[in-house]
Amino acid sequence: MQKETILCVDDDPIQLGLLRDTLQKDYKLVFTSNGAEALVAVQKHKPDLILLDIQMPDMNGFQVAQKLKADPKTVHIPIIFISSLIEELYENRGFDLGCVDYITKPIFPRIVRARVRTHLSLARTSRLEASYRETICMLGIAGHYNDNNTEAHIWRVAAYSHLLAQAIGWNEDRTKLMEMAALMHDTGKMGISDMILQKPDKLTAKEWDIMKQHSRIGYDILSKISTPLFQLAAEIALNHHEKWDGSGYPNGLAGESIPESARIVAIADVFDALSMSLCYKEAWSMESTLLTIQESAGSHFDKKLVTAFMDILPQILAIKTEWDNRSPPESFAMMSYSVFNHH
């Protein structure tokens, strides 16, 4: 297994020697004696963590950290300040600049090893979560790759679903899962021909039967992963076209036999589909869209969810405006960085 790289920055060679003795067994170490060299070393070696002194000539540690945190390419690198400055104001300054820890000199090897091990572990977890989120984003986009729906549709449906789930009392952790799971509601469309997805006219009965298979395809793909997120996503993918009165597909479920997650996404999906332009129709007016949602309570949709949706309509419309003004690349980058942060 390749060793993780730690950049050690200090103008005191004795201090660098102590860090070498403490860490060289477990990590690949890079040493620099001033701030300018440190910035060059970061670009060259791409360290996994930086141990940074504060009191250095020309460019102090705070200035180095400020430059690194201002650069999107290096902002993610955890920085631990190691300094003889023990006053609280210096520690506060370090944390304000984005450091993850502050160790005072003289250093103790056991403490340094423990702090380094902890923050490298947290950084690995953060990178894994980022990759996880990016995979979710790509699955959501893949479902609409051959569709004429704009990519913004999946982002809006996810945001509406989060808000509606929150409004009916889902807890914070579950609403976050809902938002990411809703993003994948149409993953199964990747198994449908683009001739059907992009057809500008009404589908024939045979084509419609093929189109309806996307719910099962999505379920088959997403249910292969046993994590709570993907199990929720599979549940939504399979059931978001079921209707309260039992006239939906693929299983003709009715009422509360339809999972609540799918009932939530059904409203978000239809609201957005009606209010946007598609290859076979112009966008409906907001008045017509909302009237249809309300008139479908008790037939297509769960009445209590429609009531909740109307209660939060100002927030729904604010989200629609916000996401309509975002480009898909901006949306993707934002979600890749963190769970949706527009709430």
Secondary structure, DSSP 8 states (H G I E B T S, - for coil): ----EEEEE-S-HHHHHHHHHHHTTTSEEEEESSHHHHHHHHHHH--SEEEE-S--SSS-HHHHHHHHHHSTTTTTS-EEEEES--SHHHHHHHHHTT-SEEEESS--HHHHHHHHHHHHHHHHHHHHHHHHHHHHHHHHHHTTTTSSS-THHHHHHHHHHHHHHHHTT--HHHHHHHHHHHTTTTGGGGGS-HHHHT-SS---HHHHHHHTTHHHHHHHHHTTS-SHHHHHHHHHHHHTT--TTS--SSS---GGGS-HHHHHHHHHHHHHHHTS-BTTB----HHHHHHHHHHTBTTTB-HHHHHHHHHTHHHHHHHHHHHHTS-HHHHHHHHHHSS----
